[in-house]
Amino acid sequence: MKRTHLSAFQLFNLSTFQLLCAAVAALCAATAAQAAHIEETISLAKGWNAIYLESTPDVAACEEFFAGAPVERVASYHSDAYSSTRQIADDGSVIEQKPISYYVWVPGDETASTMASLGGGRTYMILATNAWSKTFLGVPAAPQQTWRATTGETGFMNIVGVSADAAASIAAKAYFGEGPFGKTSGVAYQIGGSKTEAPTFLPMTIGAKAKVGGGKAYALSATQDADWPGVVGFSGNAAVAFGSDEFSGVTLKNFGTTNRTFSVKIVASKDAQEAFPPMKRMVKDAQGKESWVAVEPGVAWEVPLAASALSAQRFALDRTAMAAGTTYAAVMQIDDLGGTQMRVRIPVTAGEKTADEAAYPTGLWAGYIQMEAVSSLTNETPTAAAGKLRMNILVHVDANGKAKLLQRVAAGVDSEGNVRLFKELSSAKAACENPRRLSTVMMSVDNPIVEATTHTTFGDQLQFQWTVPPAARDNPFRHAWHPDHDGKTADYSGELPSGDDLANYVNPVKPELWSVANTLYFSWHERNDPDADIYFEHNPGETTAGFATWTVGGLVSGGQITSTSKGEINSIGVFYLKRIAEVAEIE
């Protein structure tokens, strides 16, 4: 089969089955603590200080963070305060709003304080009565900066932080020049002074010698309204969060006006309790072929980007390499290798694998198969079908790795808070409140559980075989109210030959009902070839997909078995599975 992700990665349609799966998953969901830390130092001189925080401190409450510090006032600048400055009254008139661009914390004065805690990616102005510094652990955050045009605005300036190494020496026009500030016409101020009422704005001459420092903030003019964090930015989320999926990533964007090269690396969290997650990243060769390579801590790769261009950074997580009871987290660092020296750090979180978490892939997996090509009784080679046939499937893997294909299963939470699985809903009702049942139509109701046979490894190959007998309630050839469907000859004089004997196909007297043999084969291999590499290069995870082959036997063409017709129809397609419950036993 042609290598393609196509429908193998499509999400469920909003069907009853999907909603039931979501309900079962919700019953089984557990919240895992997620974090990722950098070490940051805040240094204050006596008087007013304008700083930029790269991270949200673990102890973020101002009262605790500044406990014992010689600090009289802390003001947080919110650059997005002007993005929503009006409301509409019931009569349609506009209610003008006065934007609050500064939130203030005053030690010991709750009445005057409008801010309670610190946040990463923001700028602050702090009045200190003496020099003071503090080193802390925090969760990194990307810069947040909305610029407001200052043309015609008397006395208004944008307070903008510099996200860079504190030891870096950066030309001011290089760092800010490709944004709304304007390289030639912009006005900039350093923020300082010792007056208690307000800081002093000291003019800076934006020339070749004007420098700005990492972790500092400055007052700047702007030629237009714009969201501009600096040359390093993101399109969409600014965090790599795996959650319940094994795949995650971010999309980098060059917010500059010239070509740039970014250096990207993932480094260990500064919190000793957080282990480096077992990760891979997607790379492409000169021909565009994709492959996964291991992510080594601190080993950088370069991403060249034209102005306004994007680059998707894709990652995969190997949950089998995660030890129980360990929290996994790291930090992605993106550095501009050009004159801005901008540095952005964001969290990489993989959650926590708790000590009682079921080992992969133990649990209940729900999803679908989608058959896209089918053979005929005269041609065993499947050809593309006019449409795509999708059917729900349920697979359970026990603690010993044995996989079972299920026609139905019930799930619920008992009075002690334990998630449990049952073969029948009646059993679940006796043990749990408001249990849910999942079922499929692809298997016979008389074959509710089929264990994998020849191929038994989830993530490699699985094969399930079952037979729908002639007298089964849902045999497709049986009509319960048809007078001839009694297992006898047409004159009711005797029993027909067994439907399972293929020789009976050519006998003068043939059975009126036949069994239907089913073989469902799942493959995670390239091109559906068991000798090729695993197709989904990074496996396993909480979702997985691959190729499916379904063979149906017991059918013939014109009642004849020939060298080219064995009475089988083969269909091929894809499958998609998501683990919705980590429960090892079906009761």
C-alpha positions, -999 to +999 in steps of 0.1 A: +000+000+000+013+035-008+029+052+022+006+079+033-009+093+065-042+101+049-072+088+068-051+069+093-047+101+113-082+115+108-101+121+139-134+104+147-165+119+133-189+132+159-208+100+162-225+082+190-195+058+192-171+088+195-192+104+222-193+071+241-156+068+238-152+103+251-174+095+280-155+063+289-122+082+286-136+108+309-144+081+335-108+070+333-090+104+330-064+114+356-047+147+358-009+146+357+012+174+370+031+191+342+059+216+344+093+225+330+117+249+346+145+274+339+166+291+365+162+329+364+178+357+384+161+390+391+185+419+400+173+452+413+193+484+418+182+511+443+154+531+427+132+522+398+139+491+377+123+480+345+127+442+340+114+414+318+106+380+333+112+349+311+094+326+334+065+324+359+081+317+393+071+286+411+064+309+440+045+335+420+025+353+447+040+387+451+037+386+489+058+354+490+082+362+461+092+396+476+090+385+512+118+404+531+128+423+499+134+461+499+106+466+475+080+494+478+060+489+446+057+465+417+038+475+385+030+450+357+026+464+322-001+447+302+005+456+265-029+441+254-049+464+276-058+486+246-071+457+224-106+458+239-114+494+251-151+496+245-183+478+253-218+480+238-248+489+259-282+472+256-294+502+235-265+498+211-245+527+222-208+525+229-196+526+265-161+539+264-137+520+286-105+533+303-079+506+297-059+494+326-024+489+313-007+487+347-015+464+376+002+473+409+012+454+441+020+474+472+034+454+501+010+453+530-016+474+512-044+453+498-065+484+490-039+499+467-029+465+452-045+454+420-020+426+413-014+394+433+012+374+414+039+375+388+038+360+353+064+350+327+067+368+293+058+402+308+075+434+318+076+449+353+086+482+369+098+478+404+107+504+430+135+492+454+149+510+484+182+490+482+199+467+458+185+432+459+186+400+438+169+366+438+175+334+419+144+312+414+130+284+394+101+292+370+081+279+341+093+296+309+069+316+287+072+332+253+072+371+251+037+387+249+038+421+233+010+441+217+023+474+203+002+505+202+009+533+177+022+564+195+016+589+167-005+617+183-004+600+217+009+625+242+033+609+267+023+573+258+051+547+253+052+509+249+070+491+276+089+463+259+111+436+274+143+422+259+143+384+258+180+375+257+209+363+278+216+389+305+253+388+296+246+397+259+255+431+245+228+439+219+224+469+196+191+485+203+183+491+167+191+455+159+168+441+185+138+464+179+144+477+144+124+451+124+092+456+144+067+485+148+094+505+166+110+516+134+148+515+129+153+551+119+124+571+134+119+554+167+122+570+201+134+549+231+139+555+268+157+538+296+135+535+327+150+544+360+152+571+386+146+572+423+114+593+427+088+574+447+058+587+426+069+575+392+100+563+373+121+586+351+123+581+314+159+587+301+162+592+263+184+568+244+200+577+211+193+548+188+225+545+169+252+519+164+264+523+200+231+522+219+228+489+237+200+470+255+203+442+280+186+408+283+160+407+311+156+445+309+126+466+297+125+499+278+099+525+267+095+527+230+075+545+203+057+526+176+046+535+141+015+512+141-006+489+162+007+453+160+014+421+178+052+417+176+071+397+202+105+402+185+120+383+156+115+349+172+078+340+174+053+313+170+022+306+149-002+290+174+008+274+206+041+284+223+047+251+242+054+215+233+028+196+253+024+159+246-007+154+268-023+121+261-008+119+226+027+108+215+030+136+190+034+173+196+052+203+183+053+241+176+055+262+145+083+288+146+079+321+127+104+347+116+087+379+126+115+399+112+118+417+078+150+399+068+161+363+064+172+348+097+186+316+111+173+302+144+192+278+166+169+253+183+177+229+211+160+211+240+177+213+273+171+196+306+148+212+331+165+230+360+142+212+384+161+181+396+127+163+400+120+165+362+137+140+339+145+146+302+117+130+282+126+103+256+119+123+224+125+122+187+121+149+161+111+148+125+137+157+099+137+158+061+165+149+037+174+166+005+147+147-013+121+156+012+118+121+028+109+123+065+125+103+093+128+105+131+160+112+149+167+111+187+167+144+206+198+147+227+198+172+255+215+205+245+223+194+209+211+222+187+199+223+151+194+253+128+163+265+112+167+291+084+137+312+077+128+339+053+109+370+065+075+360+078+082+323+070+071+294+092+087+261+102+069+233+119+090+215+145+074+180+151+083+158+180+074+123+192+075+107+226+084+071+235+062+063+265+076+029+269+109+045+280+092+064+308+097+051+343+067+049+366+066+076+392+088+100+372+078+134+360+092+142+325+098+178+313+124+199+294+129+233+279+130+243+243+154+272+236+153+292+203+181+316+196+183+341+168+218+338+154+216+373+139+222+406+155+191+406+178+205+377+199+169+371+209+163+341+231+130+324+237+125+295+261+092+275+263+082+244+282+083+209+269+059+188+290+052+151+289+032+147+321+039+121+348+037+084+345+023+074+379+034+043+398+000+027+393-003+036+356-009+006+334+021-004+313+018+003+276-002-008+258-024-023+285-060-011+284-090-005+262-084+010+227-112+024+206-111+035+170-121+024+135-110+006+104-115+022+071-115-001+041-105+016+009-098-012-016-115-046-022-111-077-043-137-098-061-145-134-063-128-135-097-098-113-089-081-117-055-061-085-059-079-056-041-086-025-063-096+010-051-133+010-041-158+037-052-162+046-016-146+041+019-162+018+044-155+028+080-164+006+110-158+010+147-134-014+165-125-021+201-092-038+211-083-047+247-047-055+258-043-073+291-014-070+316+004-099+298+002-081+264-025-104+250-047-085+226-084-092+221-109-079+195-142-070+212-177-068+199-188-050+230-176-039+264-190-020+294-171+005+316-178+022+348-164+036+381-172+016+413-179+031+447-142+031+455-133+052+425-118+023+405-123+022+367-135-013+357-144-031+324-170-057+320-181-082+293-217-072+297-236-041+307-257-061+332-225-069+352-214-033+351-247-020+364-244-043+394-210-029+403-209+007+391-231+037+389-241+050+354-218+026+334-214+030+296-214+003+269-194+004+237-203-020+209-194-026+172-213-041+143-184-056+126-183-088+147-210-113+154-228-108+187-222-145+193-184-138+192-180-110+217-143-116+224-117-129+199-081-133+210-052-126+186-038-158+171-009-160+147+004-125+152+000-112+187+021-081+192+004-047+196+025-021+177+039-048+153+013-072+139-021-084+152-043-110+136-078-120+148-099-149+133-135-157+140-163-175+123-200-166+121-217-201+122-246-210+100-271-208+128-257-175+143-284-149+150-266-124+128-254-147+100-259-125+069-274-154+049-299-163+075-334-150+078-350-162+110-386-162+096-378-178+063-395-213+061-366-228+042-340-217+067-344-247+089-312-266+080-331-292+060-335-300+023-362-283+003-387-311+009-380-311+046-368-347+044-334-345+059-304-325+071-283-306+046-245-311+043-224-291+066-218-256+055-182-256+066-172-283+041-160-266+010-165-298-010-202-292-006-200-263-029-199-287-059-224-313-046-258-316-062-274-309-028-259-278-011-264-263+023-288-234+025-267-217+051-229-213+053-205-201+080-186-169+073-149-169+082-133-136+091-096-128+094-087-092+105-050-083+103-034-051+117+000-041+106+022-012+118+047-018+090+058+002+060+037-007+029+019-033+051+049-055+046+059-074+078+095-075+066+097-037+063+103-012+090+075-001+114+054+023+093+046+047+121+083+054+128+076+065+164+055+041+183+040+037+208+017+063+222-018+070+234-030+070+197-017+048+170-026+039+134-016+015+107-029-007+079-058-032+081-066-063+059-099-080+063-105-114+046-140-128+045-144-165+035-173-188+028-184-171-005-181-184-040-187-173-076-215-193-093-211-221-067-177-231-081-143-233-064-115-226-090-078-219-090-086-182-091-115-182-067-113-196-032-145-181-021-128-151-003-130-114-005-100-093+006-103-057+016-075-034+027-074+000+044-062+018+075-070+017+112-069+042+140-069+035+177-069+056+209-063+043+244-094+054+264-090+033+296-059+019+312-076-012+327-059-046+325-088-069+331-123-074+316-145-089+343 
